[in-house]
Amino acid sequence: MADLSALSAVLGAGLPATFTFLYQRLDNLLRRGGAPETELDGQTLSGELSLPLTANEGELTSRHGDLERLRDMLHVYRQNSTLVSTGDAGLLRLLGELRGTLEGIYGQRLTFVGEQGRAPSGAQSWQKSETVRGRMTGIDTEADDGNMRSVQDITTVEESGEVTGIRIRDRRNPPPDSFR
């Protein structure tokens, strides 16, 4: 579940950089159709994102209207950066909503320097299932980027079922073909 609450005013002087980071992701999703981003200025982030930053196509499609609405509402701040202020509660709510939307699309937490009580940036997965009959994996990756989180809420795992929270494959020793 994405956190749609307002960004904290505790960001203080870091808010302009936070705004820029979030708006750049928004712009990439709308202008470039979510093309993977391989290089990011992560100085505003607490923790590390798994790169390339890749959009989930289904999430991007379902949230496209929200992204356009947020762009339209944040455009005035993009045009006039002096308006970006921690005293603007409406702006903090919009940025919180944008962050939550981006987290849902990218499947990664976006936590900024100065935020207290929030897990660091990194890969995340939330899954809910009544019954698992086959394989269900939260995160399957070749790189351990350190800040990964998988939450799975499952009622029943049948005898044929298998549930894995995080699977980190070793690039140096690939598994047999049957596991790829």
CORGIKA-V473396 format. One record per residue. N is the residue number from 0. PHI is phi in degrees with one decimal (NA if undefined). Layout:
n:N phi:PHI
n:N phi:PHI
This chain:
n:0 phi:NA
n:1 phi:-78.4
n:2 phi:-87.6
n:3 phi:-99.8
n:4 phi:-74.1
n:5 phi:-65.2
n:6 phi:-66.8
n:7 phi:-79.1
n:8 phi:-66.8
n:9 phi:-64.1
n:10 phi:-61.2
n:11 phi:50.1
n:12 phi:-63.7
n:13 phi:-81.6
n:14 phi:-61.6
n:15 phi:-58.4
n:16 phi:-68.5
n:17 phi:-64.5
n:18 phi:-56.7
n:19 phi:-60.4
n:20 phi:-59.3
n:21 phi:-65.2
n:22 phi:-66.1
n:23 phi:-63.2
n:24 phi:-64.7
n:25 phi:-58.6
n:26 phi:-62.0
n:27 phi:-61.8
n:28 phi:-63.5
n:29 phi:-84.0
n:30 phi:-84.8
n:31 phi:-110.1
n:32 phi:64.0
n:33 phi:79.8
n:34 phi:-53.0
n:35 phi:-55.6
n:36 phi:-106.4
n:37 phi:-97.4
n:38 phi:-130.2
n:39 phi:-132.7
n:40 phi:-85.1
n:41 phi:-93.3
n:42 phi:-62.6
n:43 phi:-85.0
n:44 phi:-92.0
n:45 phi:-100.2
n:46 phi:95.5
n:47 phi:-132.6
n:48 phi:-86.3
n:49 phi:-80.2
n:50 phi:-109.4
n:51 phi:-70.4
n:52 phi:-76.2
n:53 phi:-121.8
n:54 phi:-79.0
n:55 phi:-76.8
n:56 phi:-59.3
n:57 phi:-64.6
n:58 phi:-66.0
n:59 phi:-60.6
n:60 phi:-63.6
n:61 phi:-71.4
n:62 phi:-107.1
n:63 phi:-57.2
n:64 phi:-61.8
n:65 phi:-62.4
n:66 phi:-63.1
n:67 phi:-63.9
n:68 phi:-62.7
n:69 phi:-64.7
n:70 phi:-59.9
n:71 phi:-62.2
n:72 phi:-77.3
n:73 phi:-93.3
n:74 phi:-57.0
n:75 phi:-62.2
n:76 phi:-72.6
n:77 phi:-66.2
n:78 phi:-74.7
n:79 phi:-134.8
n:80 phi:-63.9
n:81 phi:-69.1
n:82 phi:-78.5
n:83 phi:-73.6
n:84 phi:-146.5
n:85 phi:-67.8
n:86 phi:-80.2
n:87 phi:-94.8
n:88 phi:-60.7
n:89 phi:-63.4
n:90 phi:-62.8
n:91 phi:-62.3
n:92 phi:-66.7
n:93 phi:-61.6
n:94 phi:-67.7
n:95 phi:-63.6
n:96 phi:-65.4
n:97 phi:-62.2
n:98 phi:-58.4
n:99 phi:-59.9
n:100 phi:-65.9
n:101 phi:-64.2
n:102 phi:-61.9
n:103 phi:-66.1
n:104 phi:-73.4
n:105 phi:-90.3
n:106 phi:66.7
n:107 phi:-139.8
n:108 phi:-73.4
n:109 phi:-120.4
n:110 phi:-113.5
n:111 phi:-105.2
n:112 phi:-55.9
n:113 phi:102.5
n:114 phi:-80.2
n:115 phi:-103.1
n:116 phi:70.4
n:117 phi:-126.8
n:118 phi:-58.3
n:119 phi:-62.3
n:120 phi:-58.3
n:121 phi:160.5
n:122 phi:-66.6
n:123 phi:-146.9
n:124 phi:-145.9
n:125 phi:-122.3
n:126 phi:-133.3
n:127 phi:-131.3
n:128 phi:-149.7
n:129 phi:-73.0
n:130 phi:-136.8
n:131 phi:-110.5
n:132 phi:-107.2
n:133 phi:-111.8
n:134 phi:-94.8
n:135 phi:-137.2
n:136 phi:-126.2
n:137 phi:-73.5
n:138 phi:-132.6
n:139 phi:-126.9
n:140 phi:-142.5
n:141 phi:-100.6
n:142 phi:-129.0
n:143 phi:-93.6
n:144 phi:-88.5
n:145 phi:90.6
n:146 phi:-106.9
n:147 phi:-109.5
n:148 phi:-144.0
n:149 phi:-129.0
n:150 phi:-118.6
n:151 phi:-128.6
n:152 phi:-115.0
n:153 phi:-127.8
n:154 phi:-82.7
n:155 phi:-139.6
n:156 phi:-112.6
n:157 phi:-70.5
n:158 phi:-54.6
n:159 phi:-82.6
n:160 phi:-87.3
n:161 phi:-144.7
n:162 phi:-121.6
n:163 phi:-128.2
n:164 phi:-73.7
n:165 phi:-135.9
n:166 phi:-117.6
n:167 phi:-112.0
n:168 phi:-87.8
n:169 phi:-87.0
n:170 phi:-61.4
n:171 phi:-74.9
n:172 phi:-127.7
n:173 phi:-63.2
n:174 phi:-70.2
n:175 phi:-56.6
n:176 phi:-51.6
n:177 phi:-66.9
n:178 phi:-103.8
n:179 phi:-80.5
